[in-house]
Amino acid sequence: MFSFAAAVFFLIITPGPGVLSTAGVGSGFGVKAGSLYVAGLWLGNNLVGLAVVSGLTAAMLAEPMIRSVLLYASVAYLL
């Protein structure tokens, strides 16, 4: 339990890519662009969370064709 609590602590105190990219957008393009960026991050994170909680993600990944398309699209995006 101590190792889990330590991991959670370090995950909470370290900034993630959303925080770092928000700082970059805000400092590079101003408050308005930074606010719009944060709104987009919030909307995207909540839509993904809603898809996971509602079971939509599990239903999509249960279909082999959709799973393959998503796999290749994600690999292409990362490359």
N, C-alpha and C positions, 0 to 999 in steps of 0.2 A: 504494500500500500504506500510505503514511503517513496518508492521509486516512481509510482504513478503520480503522486502529489508533486514530486520534484519536476517531473516532465511537464505537468500542467503549469506549474509556476514558471518554468523557463519559456514555455510556449506563450504564456500571457505577457511576459515582460519584454519579449523580443518583437520588434516590428516585422510584420509580414510584408509581402509584395504590395498589398493594397495601400498600406500606410506609406511605404517608401515611394510608390508611384504617385500617390496623392500629393506628397510633399514636392516631388519633382514637377508635376503639372501645375501645382499652385505657385511655386516659385518661378517657373518658366513662363507661364501664361497668365497669371493673375488669379484673383479671388473668384471671379465669375466662372472661369474655365475650371478651376479647382472644385468649386461647388457643383458644377454640372458633372464633373468626373466622379465625385463622391456619390451623387444621386444615381449615376449609372452603375457604380459598384454595388450600391445598396439594392437597386432593382435586380441586377443580375444575381447577386447572392441569394436574395429572397426567392427568385424564380427557381433557381436550382434546388434550394431547400424545399420549396413547395413540391417540385417534381419528385424528390426523394421521399418526402413524407407521404405524399398521396399514393405512392406505389407506381407512378408512371414510369420511373426509371427501371424498376424491376420488370414491368411488363414489356418495355422496349428491349431490354437486354435478354429477355427470354426468347425473343424471336431471332433466330440465327442470321437471317439476312440483314436485319437492322443492326445487329451487333457487329457484323463484318464491316458494314458501311461506316459505322461510328469508329471502329478500330482503325481502318485505313484513313479516314478523315483526320483522326487525332495524330496518327503517325506523320501524315503529310504536313499537318500544321506544325508539328515539332521540328520536322526537317527543314 
